[in-house]
Amino acid sequence: MMDETIILIKQTVKSDKIGQQKVISEEKNEVFCTISSVTRSEWRDAGQNGIAAELKVVMPRVNYSEERIALVDGERKAIYRTYCPEDSDEIELYLKSEA
């Protein structure tokens, strides 16, 4: 049952005169989901790649548009990995602290 919400943030990025990427706008979309801790194996595998995995979010795939940032309980998180199980209309998002 998807009884929680997060806000997905889609960023529009533009290069400046010297080629640096600058965020020029953010579009927010609140979606229903289920939030849980990552599994022990996900935490270990992410840690081996220098990622401090925190949360797993499951939501309808139709609500996801390649966003890389999510707002969970007012805290910005980076989406570092996604997974779409076969024969499912859901997507799993794996989140870490944005900083």
C-alpha positions in Angstrom: 0.0 0.0 0.0 1.4 3.3 -1.0 0.5 5.6 1.8 3.5 8.0 2.0 4.5 10.8 -0.3 7.7 12.2 -1.6 8.4 15.2 -3.9 10.4 14.4 -7.1 12.4 17.4 -8.3 13.2 17.8 -12.0 16.0 20.2 -12.6 16.6 22.2 -15.8 20.3 22.8 -16.3 22.0 25.2 -18.7 25.7 25.7 -19.5 27.2 29.1 -18.8 29.8 30.9 -21.0 32.7 28.7 -19.7 30.8 25.4 -19.9 29.8 25.0 -16.2 26.4 23.4 -15.6 24.0 25.7 -13.7 20.6 24.8 -12.4 18.2 27.4 -13.7 14.9 26.0 -12.5 13.3 23.1 -10.5 9.9 21.5 -11.1 8.3 19.7 -8.2 5.9 16.7 -8.4 4.4 15.1 -5.3 3.8 11.3 -5.7 2.5 8.5 -3.6 5.0 5.8 -2.6 6.2 3.3 -0.1 9.4 4.2 1.8 11.7 1.7 3.4 15.3 1.2 4.5 17.7 -0.3 2.0 18.6 -4.0 2.3 21.8 -5.0 3.9 23.2 -6.1 0.5 22.2 -2.8 -1.1 23.9 -0.9 1.7 27.1 -3.1 1.3 27.2 -2.8 -2.5 26.6 0.9 -2.5 29.2 1.4 0.2 31.8 -0.5 -1.9 31.2 2.3 -4.5 31.5 5.1 -2.0 27.8 5.7 -1.7 26.0 5.9 1.7 22.7 4.3 0.8 19.8 5.4 2.9 16.3 4.7 1.6 14.4 2.7 -1.0 11.2 4.2 -2.5 8.7 2.1 -4.5 6.2 4.0 -6.6 4.2 3.6 -9.9 6.6 3.8 -12.8 4.4 6.2 -14.6 5.2 8.9 -12.0 8.9 8.9 -12.6 10.5 11.1 -15.3 14.3 10.6 -14.7 14.4 13.0 -11.8 17.7 12.8 -9.8 16.5 14.6 -6.6 13.8 13.7 -4.2 12.4 15.6 -1.1 11.7 13.2 1.7 10.2 14.6 4.9 11.7 18.0 4.0 15.2 16.7 3.3 16.8 16.6 -0.2 18.1 13.2 -1.3 19.9 12.2 -4.4 18.5 9.3 -6.5 21.6 7.2 -7.2 20.0 4.1 -8.7 16.7 2.9 -10.1 15.3 -0.6 -10.7 12.3 -1.7 -12.7 11.2 -5.3 -11.9 10.1 -7.2 -15.0 6.3 -7.5 -15.4 5.7 -4.7 -12.9 4.3 -1.2 -13.2 6.4 -0.1 -10.2 9.9 1.4 -10.0 12.4 1.3 -7.1 14.4 4.4 -6.4 17.5 4.2 -4.2 18.3 7.4 -2.3 21.3 8.9 -0.5 22.0 12.2 1.1 22.4 14.9 -1.5 25.6 16.4 -0.2 
